[in-house]
Amino acid sequence: MNETLRAAVAARARGRCEYCGLPADYSSAAFEVDHILPRVAQGSDHLLNLAWACPSCNDHKAAATQAPDPDSGLLVPLFHPRQDSWAEHFRWSQDGFSVEGITPTGRASVQRLQMNRTPSVNLRRILAAFDLHP
């Protein structure tokens, strides 16, 4: 992927993972460009099919486009950053450190991408102390 396209994806995301909200500036690992519709499913390198993702969300999402809703067990689409509104599917927990899914898509995405991994929650706590989260 060329650097111009990568920079455009990062700029559009304002430097945050488009799934879990982790800021790239405070990550210990380089962020990645995720193909929302994976290449194996004929997903393109078009800007509308690309999302800025922390390595963990990207690794856990892999080539998935669907996952089971933990409440119903039904297979539902994962969160699509170009088509879905984050606030429609997610909210911050009462303490502000965990992502909560509020729809089947949100719950399935939180679980599949493991958005509340201990290192991410700990980083959110530290960032909050400096008014850098959420």
C-alpha positions, 0 to 999 in steps of 0.5 A: 500500500502506498504511503499517500493512501496510508496517510489518508486513512490515518488522517481520516481516522484522526489518529485513532483506531476506528474500532476501539478508539485507541490513539495511535500516538500512544500505542507501543505498536504501529497501526495498520490499514484494515481492509473492511471487506477483506481482500480474500472476499474481493475487498479493494484498496479503495479508500472507502474500504480501508480503516485505521486499526490498532494491531490488536483489533486488526489481528482479531478481526482478520478476514471476518465480516461477521461474528455471533452476537454474544446475547442472541448467538445470531451471526451479525455483521461486524462494525463497518467504519464507513457505513456505521456510526460508532455512537449507534453501536457502542458507548463507553462504560460508566467508568469510561475505560471499556467499550460496550456494544449496545446493538448486536453488531456492537456486541459482536464487534467488541467480542470478536475484536477483543476491544477491552483487552487489559493493555487497552483498558490500562492505557485508557486509564492512563490517558484519562488522567491526562485528559486524553481519553475519551 
